[in-house]
Amino acid sequence: MDLETMLAEVSVGHPRPLSIGRIMRELDDLERELGIEAGVQFRLTTTNLVVVCSGPDQVRGLGLLLGELCAEFPCRCLVAVLDPEAEKGTLQGWASLTCHPHRRQHMCCEQVILYCPGGQGESVPSLVSATLLPEVPTLSWWRGEPPFGTHLLEQVLELSDRVVFDSADFPVSRMESVQALVTDRYHQEQAFSDLSWGRLEEWREEIASLFDPPEATECLSALAQVEIRFVPGPDPVPPQPLLLAGWLASRLGWRPVPMTWADDAFVARLSGGSGRVELRLVPVWAEGQSGRPVGLVAKTRQGREFRVDEVRPRRRGGRDVWKSGLEPEVARRLEQMGRELSTLSRDVVYQETLESALEVAFQAPEPRLQVVADLAEAAADHLEARLREQEGPFRLALAGGSTPRRLYSLLAERDLPWERLRIFLGDERAVPEDHPDSNFRMVRETLLAGSTLQSEQVFRWETERGPDEAARVYAQALDREFAGAPPCFDLVLLGLGEDGHTASLFPGSPALQVFDRATAANPLGPGKGSRLTLTLPVLNLARSAMFLVGGRAKASILRRVLAGGPFPASRVRGREGTLFLADREACPDDL
Amino acid sequence: MILENPLRVGLARTCATEPCAVVIFGASGDLTWRKLCPALFRLAEESLIPREFAILGVSRTPLSDEEFRERLRQGLPQEADPALWEAFSSRIHYHAGDHRDPQGYAALQERLEELDERHGIGGNRLFYLAVSPADFPIIASNLAARDMNRPARGWVRILVEKPFGRDLVSAMELNGELLRHFDESQIYRIDHYLGKETVQNILTFRFANGIFEPVWNRRYIDHVQITAAETLGVESRGGYYDAAGALRDMIQNHLMQLLALVAMEPPARLDAEAVRDEKVKVFRAMRRYKPREVPGCAIRGQYAAGHIEGTAVPGYRQEAKVQPDSQTETYAAVRFLVDNWRWSGVPFYVRTGKRMPRKVTEVAVQFRAVPHLLFSNTPEDALEPNLLVLKIDPEEGISLRIATKYPGMVTRVRWVNMDFQYGRAFAAPSPAAYERLLLDSMLGDATLFSRGDAVEAAWAVADPILEAWKSSPEPTDSYPAGSWGPRAAEAFVEDEGRHWRRI
């Protein structure tokens, strides 16, 4: 996002080399002008709002949100936009006063915007201190992953009364960093809040109200099973369902233990006040959703059932709700930030929830690297071992491209229980099935040709239907195979692109944002055709994931992916393990 | 033992509305579709009504459920969410019957039991009496005759609208009738003024700020003015109004409630009994005038023809359903005294009127002037005392008048108003009074409702004035529509060296 576009997203104004003195004078002038115009004699401000965007893409939609927000809560806003990817340059800053157009009164939003290109986040705290209104509570709102463990975060925290972030913006594993902040004795003054937790308020309300009648309250201590259905997100068990589970556990005094996968759900058996409670987190698809709960069923030992199937988002309070004319999504976000701004105290329930949530959290093992002399041979051994260690159908997703070709030929020569295999293709090019680029053609020529595998055991993408339809039909085939639940393969074989892509999930591509279905068509850009691919939640629900990385050209990306860089391949974690199998060329000596 | 629901901890609502049926007597009247239904629907939008819920309209007009729903739909804005209305309206029912007829209550009871079954309501009932006060006792005894006042399970509450009596005797009779069949804790007397957000804000202002309470007494406060002015005339309420008058219609209930909120001692807790105990103490401390004192303490007026915002309007006696020789007051100004340690000698001037130049409701607290004049360049009369105004209508807010130095080489004092406007500070709109009151009655929180003893205590203060006016040979003063009331009202304040605030 360039500076101009970014500007349009945040506010009016002209970026200029930073001078706080000038900015404050500008703000005074703007206010005086407006005051004369509107006859305002007295300005009221309830909050300092410091918004720190971890990157320029985090400013999207921010202007509208802040404008509306300040209409309800007169704020002085300081928006700091970090741009770590940009070249180091001069700090830019400007002020603006936006008056709300469609309200009866003049509601004005005072904004100071700072743009920090390159690694200049360390200068932000001093700028914040210089611009805050005295004595007014300060709320810092972190858009994107907060820079855990940096001076920037520590110092802005010092200035804040309330710290708001959204755990949907970072991997669940980072929630431990949040927990560390919340429990740090130097941060006992600050109240922390997670927007993902806030979004659960309606769920909590709905669930709590099930147990309000006294005879139902008694049932709480007799619960035998609680099932939470949820849509996966970037994490197999995303923050919202996890926090919901943590909330129940901490409120009801269940001793939390980590979840494990069992057939179709993440399960933890917790010891409750009077017996064992089975907590089941069941991934499901629900269109247009991601990372949120969609249903809850609680059963008592006596067989009584309590359920919530839908939670209607609550409307915003007040009389002009019918006329606000806001997009429901904006209204919802607004409502939530409004709640954050209207409370400043520490949320003890959240803290206890977070603690329990982290204890029940499902954590896939960190990826392992194994360097081998012969990539295809080693991969075939691994695959065979996986296949033989379990009984019944073995569901396998294959990688395409040139690297695994020899692996498939080798496999075909082996004496394997072929009848147990059910084979899908992790991705496919949108070309006819006999096209040289077709992944299916490669699989047919190697695996199918050389083994006793039957063609109905291999599921191809029906590319002749066009990309979108092909993706839809493949998802239906997966639905039949996995009884409508999100697919959980026994093994997915994956390649690694020099740009960090895997399957056909390319950096920045829209398919990376798909969490509500198993497949996606991924257009590569004008004239480059399309790819068809399994989506991230499917890869992350697989029992194991195995990357095949061969050749000198992959050395650099392999190192960066393993270091946790921002690539699609770094986001893949098999439930029981992720193995990077690399040949010596791909693996530099220092790894 | 009652178990606390551990899942409620930390939620915005610490208690939930219990399942209940709202039974509206007089359901075919305007109040139901204009106020009650929209308020209940707004509560539904915010998921504040219980999930097991029903509305049963009761009235003589024969209507089907469908027709009744259609009628209620008219009161909602076009934009109301159709899906929510669908769900909400499926819980609206209608029962045709005469609430005066005891025979009809068997069918009503049956209907309610059927609704209990259908909507899973555990027998809780909220009876809303949107009927003439003369019918309150009739409904109460008819309900009692079938034991519908104290059911075997659940709770029963009745909500009644004003007027609650027309003097002390009738109020006591009415209370007596209701209390024969219901406990005081079951009776919710609506004073919709108390449902207003800004009225509730008076308590927050007084007891959440540390700096005002120390000066909130006779040492620092000179006097208090409470004004409720409206530009409207009696409109279509001529029949009722002509028998009531401004003192009964506004002062005895709404404005005395405001006065009590301003004058009360800090309650120990913010619960219904603690707050209402303190308010009733104020009423009991208010001076009850002797008949001969009334002319000096209370002024009445009646509007004559005049102009409102440039338009010619008729006088009160020319209005529909008003007696041509009516002496009923459309304006009343009373000097109340609260005889206790805090307020002894501090007059509370309360005025209300129809056909005033502007629509304004406010409480103005005038502090004492500085004891010694330091600024010789300032003409003495320019040194006004500090004034704190709690504005209720139409712009809700608070303004404080303070003295500052006018810029320049010489010291000159100028008065400025620090103006805080609710609507500018928080654009979040305030819930309407009926929403809050209906929700509270479902939750069983009676804080914002008038208690029987308070109603009686307020009548005891108003009664001597009404009595004196009734027996007075003096005709009611008249004032032209569009003015601030009769001349005498000015005089009676000015005699004490004060003047009405120019609003």
Interface residues (C-beta under 8 A of the other chain):
Chain A: V40 Q41 F42 L44 T46 A71 E72 F73 P74 H100 R103 R104 Q105 H106 M107 E201 E202 R204 E205 I207 A208 S209 F211 D212 P213 P214 T217 E218 L220 L248 R251 L252 G253 R312 R314 R315 G317 G318 R319 D320 V321 W322 K323 G338 D347 V348 V349 Y350
Chain B: I2 L3 E4 N5 P6 L7 R8 V9 G10 L11 A12 R13 A16 E18 R42 E45 E46 S47 R51 P77 E79 A80 D81 G122 V416 N417 M418 D419 F420 Q421 G423 R424 A425 F426 A427 A428 P429 S430 P431 A432
